[in-house]
């Protein structure tokens, strides 16, 4: 990676982008960044964390880009008429895609790249934690915030280690996953999300071809064509086989390669995530028993079944679930902890709401029972061009027709009051959705309503 230069990141508050910006800053580069949220002070406490990491923030008006800027990093999500991009063009500053910045970083290190439709943030975090706790001093570029790093005042999704190992989350959403070369590539699963299955399979095949060693889940039927020559894992099949799985409200235990594995995060999906992390580390010659001992101290990832608190016997959980597979997983996990589920699900954009509507309707209608409740705020929108041809009301109608007690309600304060009125001891309240940084504060508001 180029050092001692001034680099500007457009959309720097985005989780994937902020990780790259931090790694630049940690390496000694001068880093600036802009974000829509910074334009109207929507960053909240995250502003201080980003600035503490050495990133100087600007409004998205071109002011952060100067004659001294040598590179501008942007993602597919940034629109062509963005004022920062216009300013870069005026000054003839090189503009690179976020994926190319990450690919450049990955190429310079022994990279463990975690890919798949669901679970990659948690597996990335678990793998990093294991390697760090076993003295291998990795760097990190993640798509979510590790709670252990947050407690140290950091943003939580990036770390610069002393070794040449980089653990990174490899995102398939815009197809740029094909640009990465990895020492170890890990593929967790594939399901319709962002793109149709056929297109995703093609992207992941290229990812496999560009990985020196490849790890894949043997229990995922959609990965059958990826298993030949791979290091595999699973509970039903695989080179690294989990057995004697026991699920509790707070985590799970199982055996693998003769070791007892204790997973301190709940849900069957997290047991599978843990097995994936063990397999990834084994590909770097970390003994399973050593890795399992390290995993036992893993403290979790922000907004991945993050328990906000409890009041009146009602637990409030904040979760990033934003695709049908994740929705099914979080609802199954909630069943381990409570009698009834009161869920709030905010769709994170018009495109995914349209593309995944049938799958979302199936996930909720098949996972929620007759006593459960579902609130649907309006679809999250922060501006830009979008075809607003789908709505929360459409979801309410489709779910109600399937017997789900769902209601569209745009007023968050009213949702919080309704939950406080309806909740009973033993219930679990879930706040689900992505992209909207205010969802965590909303979960905290629901808890306050239960306490009053």
C-alpha positions as CSV (number, residue, x, y, z in Angstrom):
1,X,0.0,0.0,0.0
2,X,1.3,3.5,-0.9
3,X,2.5,5.3,2.3
4,X,2.9,8.9,3.5
5,X,0.3,10.3,1.2
6,X,-3.0,12.1,1.6
7,X,-6.0,10.0,0.8
8,X,-9.7,11.0,0.9
9,X,-12.5,8.5,1.4
10,X,-16.0,9.4,0.1
11,X,-18.7,7.8,2.3
12,X,-16.2,7.3,5.1
13,X,-18.8,6.4,7.8
14,X,-19.8,3.3,5.9
15,X,-18.5,0.3,7.7
16,X,-16.4,-1.1,4.9
17,X,-15.0,2.3,3.9
18,X,-14.2,3.3,7.5
19,X,-12.1,0.2,8.0
20,X,-9.9,1.1,5.0
21,X,-9.6,4.7,6.1
22,X,-8.5,3.6,9.5
23,X,-5.9,1.2,8.2
24,X,-4.5,4.1,6.1
25,X,-4.4,6.3,9.1
26,X,-2.8,3.6,11.3
27,X,-0.1,3.3,8.7
28,X,0.8,7.0,9.0
29,X,-1.0,8.4,5.9
30,X,-2.9,11.7,6.1
31,X,-6.6,10.6,5.9
32,X,-9.6,12.8,5.2
33,X,-13.2,11.6,4.6
34,X,-16.7,12.8,3.9
35,X,-20.1,11.3,4.4
36,X,-23.7,12.3,3.9
37,X,-24.3,11.8,7.6
38,X,-21.6,14.3,8.4
39,X,-23.4,16.9,6.3
40,X,-26.2,17.1,8.9
41,X,-24.4,15.9,12.0
42,X,-25.9,12.5,11.7
43,X,-22.7,10.7,12.8
44,X,-23.3,11.2,16.5
45,X,-20.6,9.5,18.7
46,X,-19.1,7.9,15.7
47,X,-17.6,11.2,14.7
48,X,-15.3,11.2,17.8
49,X,-14.2,7.6,17.1
50,X,-13.3,8.3,13.5
51,X,-11.5,11.5,14.5
52,X,-9.6,9.6,17.3
53,X,-8.5,7.1,14.6
54,X,-6.8,10.0,12.8
55,X,-9.5,10.8,10.1
56,X,-10.4,14.4,9.5
57,X,-14.0,14.7,8.5
58,X,-15.6,17.1,6.0
59,X,-19.0,17.7,4.5
60,X,-19.5,16.1,1.2
61,X,-19.0,19.3,-0.8
62,X,-15.5,18.8,-2.2
63,X,-13.8,20.7,0.6
64,X,-11.8,17.7,1.8
65,X,-10.0,17.3,-1.5
66,X,-7.0,19.6,-2.1
67,X,-4.0,19.9,-4.3
68,X,-2.2,17.7,-1.8
69,X,-4.7,14.8,-2.1
70,X,-3.1,11.9,-4.0
71,X,-6.0,9.4,-4.0
72,X,-9.8,9.5,-3.6
73,X,-11.5,6.2,-2.6
74,X,-15.2,5.7,-3.4
75,X,-17.6,2.8,-3.7
76,X,-20.3,1.7,-6.1
77,X,-22.9,3.4,-3.8
78,X,-21.5,6.9,-4.5
79,X,-23.5,8.6,-7.2
80,X,-21.7,10.0,-10.3
81,X,-22.7,13.6,-9.5
82,X,-21.2,13.6,-6.0
83,X,-19.4,16.9,-5.4
84,X,-16.3,15.2,-4.0
85,X,-15.9,13.2,-7.2
86,X,-16.4,16.4,-9.2
87,X,-13.7,18.1,-7.2
88,X,-11.4,15.2,-7.7
89,X,-11.9,15.5,-11.5
90,X,-11.2,19.2,-11.4
91,X,-7.9,18.6,-9.6
92,X,-7.0,15.4,-11.7
93,X,-6.8,13.3,-8.5
94,X,-6.9,9.6,-9.0
95,X,-10.2,8.0,-8.0
96,X,-10.1,4.3,-7.1
97,X,-12.9,1.9,-6.1
98,X,-13.1,0.8,-2.5
99,X,-12.6,-2.8,-3.7
100,X,-9.3,-1.9,-5.5
101,X,-8.1,-0.2,-2.3
102,X,-8.9,-3.3,-0.4
103,X,-7.4,-5.6,-3.1
104,X,-4.2,-3.6,-2.9
105,X,-4.1,-4.0,0.8
106,X,-4.8,-7.8,0.6
107,X,-2.2,-8.4,-2.1
108,X,0.5,-7.0,0.2
109,X,-0.3,-9.5,3.0
110,X,-1.2,-13.1,3.8
111,X,-4.9,-12.5,3.6
112,X,-7.7,-14.6,5.1
113,X,-10.8,-13.5,3.1
114,X,-14.2,-14.4,4.5
115,X,-17.0,-14.6,2.0
116,X,-20.6,-15.7,1.8
117,X,-24.1,-14.2,1.9
118,X,-24.6,-14.5,5.6
119,X,-22.3,-14.8,8.6
120,X,-19.1,-13.2,7.2
121,X,-18.9,-10.3,9.7
122,X,-19.1,-12.7,12.6
123,X,-16.7,-15.2,11.1
124,X,-14.2,-12.4,10.3
125,X,-14.4,-11.2,13.8
126,X,-14.0,-14.7,15.3
127,X,-11.1,-15.5,13.1
128,X,-9.3,-12.2,13.9
129,X,-10.0,-12.8,17.7
130,X,-8.5,-16.3,17.5
131,X,-5.4,-15.2,15.7
132,X,-4.9,-12.2,18.0
133,X,-5.4,-14.2,21.2
134,X,-3.0,-16.9,20.0
135,X,-0.2,-14.4,19.4
136,X,-0.3,-14.1,15.6
137,X,-0.9,-10.3,15.6
138,X,-3.2,-10.0,12.5
139,X,-4.6,-6.9,11.0
140,X,-8.3,-6.5,10.4
141,X,-10.7,-5.0,7.9
142,X,-14.2,-6.0,8.9
143,X,-17.8,-5.1,7.9
144,X,-18.9,-4.8,11.5
145,X,-17.6,-3.6,14.8
146,X,-16.0,-5.9,17.3
147,X,-17.3,-5.1,20.8
148,X,-13.8,-5.8,22.3
149,X,-12.3,-3.0,20.1
150,X,-15.3,-0.7,20.8
151,X,-14.6,-0.9,24.5
152,X,-11.1,0.5,23.8
153,X,-12.7,3.6,22.2
154,X,-12.0,2.5,18.6
155,X,-14.5,2.3,15.8
156,X,-14.1,-1.5,16.1
157,X,-13.9,-2.7,12.5
158,X,-10.2,-2.2,11.8
159,X,-6.9,-3.0,13.5
160,X,-3.2,-2.9,12.4
161,X,-1.3,-5.9,13.7
162,X,2.4,-6.5,13.6
163,X,2.4,-9.6,11.4
164,X,1.7,-9.9,7.7
165,X,-1.7,-11.6,8.3
166,X,-4.8,-9.7,7.3
167,X,-8.3,-11.0,8.2
168,X,-10.8,-9.3,5.9
169,X,-14.5,-9.5,5.1
170,X,-15.0,-10.0,1.3
171,X,-18.3,-8.5,0.2
172,X,-20.1,-9.8,-2.8
173,X,-22.8,-7.2,-3.0
174,X,-21.4,-5.2,-6.0
175,X,-19.5,-8.0,-7.6
176,X,-16.0,-6.6,-6.8
177,X,-15.2,-9.7,-4.7
178,X,-13.5,-11.1,-7.8
179,X,-10.7,-8.5,-7.5
180,X,-9.2,-10.1,-4.3
181,X,-6.4,-12.6,-4.0
182,X,-6.3,-14.5,-0.8
183,X,-3.9,-16.8,1.0
184,X,-7.0,-18.4,2.5
185,X,-10.5,-18.0,1.0
186,X,-13.5,-19.0,3.1
187,X,-17.0,-19.5,1.6
188,X,-19.8,-19.8,4.2
189,X,-23.0,-20.1,2.1
190,X,-24.8,-18.6,-0.9
191,X,-28.4,-17.3,-1.0
192,X,-30.2,-14.7,-3.0
193,X,-29.1,-11.3,-1.7
194,X,-28.1,-8.3,-3.8
195,X,-28.0,-10.6,-6.9
196,X,-29.6,-13.8,-8.3
197,X,-28.0,-17.1,-7.3
198,X,-26.5,-17.8,-10.7
199,X,-24.6,-14.5,-10.7
200,X,-23.5,-15.0,-7.1
201,X,-22.2,-18.5,-7.9
202,X,-20.1,-17.1,-10.8
203,X,-18.6,-14.4,-8.5
204,X,-17.7,-16.9,-5.8
205,X,-16.2,-19.3,-8.3
206,X,-13.8,-16.6,-9.4
207,X,-13.1,-15.9,-5.7
208,X,-12.2,-19.6,-5.2
209,X,-9.9,-19.5,-8.2
210,X,-8.0,-16.5,-6.7
211,X,-7.6,-18.2,-3.3
212,X,-4.4,-20.3,-2.7
213,X,-6.2,-22.4,-0.1
214,X,-10.0,-22.7,0.0
215,X,-12.3,-23.5,2.9
216,X,-16.0,-24.2,2.4
217,X,-19.0,-25.4,4.4
218,X,-19.9,-29.0,3.6
219,X,-23.4,-28.7,5.2
220,X,-24.5,-26.0,2.7
221,X,-26.2,-27.8,-0.2
222,X,-25.7,-24.8,-2.5
223,X,-21.9,-25.2,-2.1
224,X,-21.8,-28.8,-3.4
225,X,-20.0,-27.7,-6.5
226,X,-17.3,-25.8,-4.5
227,X,-16.1,-28.7,-2.3
228,X,-13.8,-30.7,-4.5
229,X,-10.2,-29.9,-3.3
230,X,-11.4,-27.6,-0.6
231,X,-10.9,-27.9,3.2
232,X,-14.4,-28.5,4.4
233,X,-16.2,-28.1,7.7
234,X,-19.7,-28.8,9.0
235,X,-21.8,-30.7,11.6
236,X,-23.2,-33.2,9.1
237,X,-20.1,-33.6,6.9
238,X,-16.6,-32.1,6.4
239,X,-12.9,-32.5,7.2
240,X,-13.4,-30.5,10.4
241,X,-16.6,-32.0,11.8
242,X,-18.5,-30.6,14.8
243,X,-20.4,-33.1,17.0
244,X,-22.5,-33.2,20.2
245,X,-23.8,-29.7,19.6
246,X,-25.7,-28.2,22.5
247,X,-27.6,-24.9,22.2
248,X,-28.4,-22.7,25.2
249,X,-29.9,-19.2,25.5
250,X,-26.4,-17.7,25.7
251,X,-24.3,-19.8,23.4
252,X,-23.4,-23.3,22.4
253,X,-20.9,-26.1,22.9
254,X,-19.7,-28.8,20.6
255,X,-16.7,-31.0,20.0
256,X,-14.3,-30.7,17.0
257,X,-11.0,-32.5,16.4
258,X,-11.1,-33.8,19.9
259,X,-11.5,-30.3,21.5
260,X,-14.4,-28.9,23.4
261,X,-15.6,-25.7,21.7
262,X,-17.5,-23.1,23.7
263,X,-19.2,-20.4,21.7
264,X,-20.2,-17.4,23.8
265,X,-22.6,-16.0,21.2
266,X,-26.1,-17.6,20.8
267,X,-27.8,-19.5,18.0
268,X,-27.1,-22.5,15.8
269,X,-25.8,-20.2,13.1
270,X,-23.1,-18.9,15.4
271,X,-22.0,-22.5,16.2
272,X,-21.6,-22.9,12.5
273,X,-19.8,-19.6,12.3
274,X,-17.4,-20.7,15.0
275,X,-16.7,-23.9,13.1
276,X,-15.9,-21.8,10.1
277,X,-13.5,-19.7,12.0
278,X,-11.7,-22.8,13.4
279,X,-11.4,-24.1,9.9
280,X,-10.0,-20.8,8.6
281,X,-7.4,-20.7,11.4
282,X,-6.5,-24.4,10.8
283,X,-5.7,-23.4,7.2
284,X,-3.0,-21.2,8.8
285,X,-1.8,-24.1,10.9
286,X,-3.4,-23.0,14.2
287,X,-4.3,-26.2,16.1
288,X,-8.0,-26.6,16.7
289,X,-7.6,-27.0,20.5
290,X,-5.6,-23.7,20.7
291,X,-8.1,-21.9,18.5
292,X,-11.0,-23.2,20.6
293,X,-9.5,-22.0,23.8
294,X,-9.1,-18.5,22.3
295,X,-12.6,-18.5,20.9
296,X,-14.1,-19.0,24.4
297,X,-13.2,-15.3,25.2
298,X,-14.8,-13.9,22.1
299,X,-17.1,-11.0,23.2
300,X,-19.2,-10.6,20.0
301,X,-19.9,-8.1,17.3
302,X,-22.0,-5.0,17.4
303,X,-25.6,-5.4,16.3
304,X,-25.3,-9.2,16.0
305,X,-27.9,-10.3,18.6
306,X,-26.5,-7.5,20.8
307,X,-28.5,-7.5,24.1
308,X,-29.3,-3.9,24.9
309,X,-30.8,-4.7,28.3
310,X,-33.9,-6.1,30.0
311,X,-36.8,-4.6,32.0
312,X,-39.9,-6.2,33.4
313,X,-38.6,-9.6,32.3
314,X,-38.5,-8.4,28.7
315,X,-35.2,-8.5,26.8
316,X,-34.4,-6.0,24.1
317,X,-32.0,-7.2,21.3
318,X,-30.4,-5.1,18.5
319,X,-29.6,-7.0,15.3
320,X,-28.3,-6.2,11.8
321,X,-30.5,-8.9,10.2
322,X,-31.4,-7.5,6.7
323,X,-31.7,-10.5,4.4
324,X,-34.1,-13.4,4.6
325,X,-31.5,-15.9,5.8
326,X,-30.4,-13.6,8.6
327,X,-34.0,-13.0,9.6
328,X,-34.6,-16.7,10.0
329,X,-31.4,-17.1,12.0
330,X,-32.2,-14.3,14.4
331,X,-35.8,-15.4,15.0
332,X,-34.6,-19.0,15.7
333,X,-32.1,-17.6,18.2
334,X,-34.7,-15.5,19.9
335,X,-36.8,-18.7,20.4
336,X,-34.0,-20.0,22.6
337,X,-34.4,-17.1,25.0
338,X,-38.1,-16.2,25.2
339,X,-41.7,-17.2,24.9
340,X,-42.8,-14.6,22.4
341,X,-41.1,-12.3,19.9
342,X,-42.0,-8.7,19.4
343,X,-40.0,-7.6,16.3
344,X,-39.4,-4.3,14.6
345,X,-38.0,-4.7,11.0
346,X,-36.9,-1.7,9.0
347,X,-36.2,-2.5,5.3
348,X,-32.8,-0.9,4.4
349,X,-33.6,0.3,0.9
350,X,-36.1,0.2,-1.9
351,X,-34.0,-2.1,-4.1
352,X,-33.6,-4.9,-1.6
353,X,-37.3,-4.4,-0.4
354,X,-38.3,-5.1,-4.0
355,X,-35.8,-7.8,-4.9
356,X,-36.2,-9.9,-1.8
357,X,-39.9,-9.3,-1.1
358,X,-41.1,-12.9,-1.6
359,X,-38.2,-14.3,0.4
360,X,-38.8,-11.8,3.3
361,X,-42.5,-12.6,3.4
362,X,-41.7,-16.4,3.5
363,X,-39.0,-15.9,6.3
364,X,-41.3,-13.9,8.6
365,X,-44.4,-15.9,8.0
366,X,-42.6,-19.2,8.5
367,X,-40.7,-18.1,11.6
368,X,-43.2,-16.0,13.5
369,X,-46.0,-17.6,15.5
370,X,-49.6,-16.5,16.1
371,X,-48.7,-14.8,19.4
372,X,-45.7,-12.9,17.9
373,X,-45.9,-9.3,16.7
374,X,-44.1,-7.4,13.9
375,X,-43.8,-3.7,13.4
376,X,-42.7,-2.3,10.0
377,X,-41.4,1.3,9.9
378,X,-41.1,2.9,6.5
379,X,-38.3,1.9,4.2
380,X,-35.0,3.6,5.1
381,X,-34.1,6.3,2.6
382,X,-31.3,8.9,2.8
383,X,-31.7,10.5,-0.6
384,X,-30.4,9.8,-4.1
385,X,-32.2,8.1,-7.0
386,X,-34.5,5.2,-6.1
387,X,-37.7,3.8,-7.6
388,X,-40.1,4.0,-4.7
389,X,-42.4,1.4,-6.1
390,X,-42.5,-0.8,-2.9
391,X,-43.5,0.1,0.6
392,X,-43.8,-1.1,4.2
393,X,-47.6,-1.1,3.6
394,X,-47.1,-3.7,0.8
395,X,-45.2,-5.9,3.3
396,X,-47.9,-5.4,5.9
397,X,-50.6,-6.5,3.5
398,X,-48.6,-9.6,2.3
399,X,-47.7,-10.7,5.8
400,X,-51.2,-10.1,7.1
401,X,-52.6,-12.3,4.3
402,X,-50.2,-15.1,5.6
403,X,-51.5,-14.8,9.2
404,X,-48.7,-12.7,10.6
405,X,-49.7,-10.0,13.1
406,X,-47.8,-7.2,11.2
407,X,-48.5,-3.5,11.1
408,X,-46.8,-0.7,9.2
409,X,-46.0,2.2,11.6
410,X,-43.8,5.1,10.6
411,X,-43.8,6.7,14.1
412,X,-41.0,5.2,16.2
413,X,-42.2,6.8,19.4
414,X,-45.6,5.2,18.9
415,X,-43.9,1.8,18.2
416,X,-42.0,2.1,21.5
417,X,-45.2,2.9,23.4
418,X,-47.1,0.0,21.8
419,X,-44.3,-2.4,22.7
420,X,-44.2,-1.1,26.3
421,X,-48.0,-1.7,26.5
422,X,-48.0,-5.1,24.9
423,X,-44.8,-6.7,26.2
424,X,-45.0,-9.4,28.9
425,X,-42.4,-11.1,31.0
426,X,-40.5,-13.6,29.0
427,X,-40.9,-11.7,25.7
428,X,-37.9,-10.9,23.5
429,X,-38.0,-7.6,21.6
430,X,-35.9,-7.5,18.4
431,X,-34.9,-4.4,16.5
432,X,-33.8,-5.5,13.0
433,X,-32.4,-3.7,10.0
434,X,-29.2,-2.4,8.3
435,X,-27.7,0.9,7.2
436,X,-29.6,3.2,9.6
437,X,-27.2,4.2,12.4
438,X,-30.1,5.3,14.5
439,X,-31.6,1.8,15.0
440,X,-29.4,1.2,18.0
441,X,-30.6,4.3,19.7
442,X,-34.2,3.2,18.9
443,X,-33.6,-0.1,20.6
444,X,-32.3,1.8,23.6
445,X,-35.5,4.0,23.5
446,X,-37.6,0.9,23.6
447,X,-35.8,-0.4,26.6
448,X,-36.3,3.0,28.4
449,X,-40.0,2.7,27.6
450,X,-40.1,-0.7,29.3
451,X,-38.3,0.7,32.3
452,X,-40.7,3.7,32.8
